[in-house]
Amino acid sequence: MGILGIYASQISGHLSAPFDSLQTVTVGSGGASSISFTSIPSIYKHLQIRCIARESDTNVGAGALWMQANGDTGSNYAWHRIWGNGSTVSAGNASSTTWSLVGINSRAGNGSTIFGTTIVDVLDYSETTKYKTFRGLTGENPNSSNGYSGLHSGLWMNTNAISSLTLLPTSGYSWTENSKFALYGIKGD
Amino acid sequence: MASTYTPLATTTLGSGVSSYTFSSISSAYTDLVLIVNGSATSGTGVYLRFNGDTSSIYSQTTLFTYTGGGVVSDQTTNSSLISLTNMYGTQMIATAQIMNYSNTNTYKTAIARRGDTYQHEGTLTGLWRSTSAINSLTILADVAFNSGMSLSLYGIKAK
């Protein structure tokens, strides 16, 4: 049986078009303040980032997964999210920011073997007629009341094709060893 | 270029089946994607279990909306399986992404989108507190799946 087609726009990671692995970054023992995917070819229709991530914050709970495009440090981003922590549902948003919150990671205080997971879709990333939209499915669960399950959306207010993406944890912290980030390209018809 | 997103196995269940196991899962991939599409006996929950492990080392956090309930979040800790959804004889679909399933440095986390025509639509994050590579995946129902329940497993391989 072949790969099934796309059921609905809400389901990340399930596709009918060719799906290519482009770059993978695995954080080593020294940690990393950020990771970047560079020289992204423009030949695909969409991009997808699939990651497991943990930051050096020794508190428990969820840390941030921030994303920036093409090294643009201007206030050209926005984001929204809805999430649950196992008892409470919350929502948040920000506009004219310098990064987009596309997901979360697991803080080091949750334990060295627990990682947050995120799938980010970057839609029409090489279209020069559109601003760029991000969509994230994300969560972490440390077998406690400090879990997170949520949906994020983001915007980069720039019509340039995306050629690089940078991922950053909560300010002041770094990605820990064994965090892994994989970039995929998705072809259109 | 070698295939990155590969169908591994698929099955369509007959009537009266209460569980199905994808076994001998290759460790060659990075992530697994499980798609569950069908219905089950009224009052049935649908669950996941890894490597046949029945110990109480599963947990989850959910976010979902249901008829008359608004948007809610719940959690389980120290459970013997991950609950994908609670069905009431209705059609459901769930896509579970099991990330870095063969990574022996990490516990295993799955994130999923799920919904059914009775009441639930939402997400979940599940944890299996084991660093073992996942080599089997069992989908279970409290009572039984209805004939036509489709289960599909895919592997995604990173460079």
Interface residues (C-beta under 8 A of the other chain):
Chain A: M1 G2 I3 L4 Y7 Q10 I11 S12 G13 H14 L15 F19 D20 S21 L22 Q23 T24 R50 I52 I82 W83 G84 N85 G86 S87 T88 V89 G111 T113 I114 F115 G116 T117 T118 I119 L137 T138 G139 E140 N141 P142 N143 S144 S145 G147 Y148 S149 G150 L151 N178 K180 A182 Y184
Chain B: M1 T4 Y5 P7 T10 T30 D31 V33 I35 S59 Q60 T61 T62 L63 F64 V71 V72 S73 D74 Q75 T77 N78 I93 T95 Q97 M99 N100 N103 N105 T106 Y107 T109 A110 I111 R113 G122 T123 L124 T125 G126 L127 R129 T131 S152 Y154 I156 K157 A158 K159
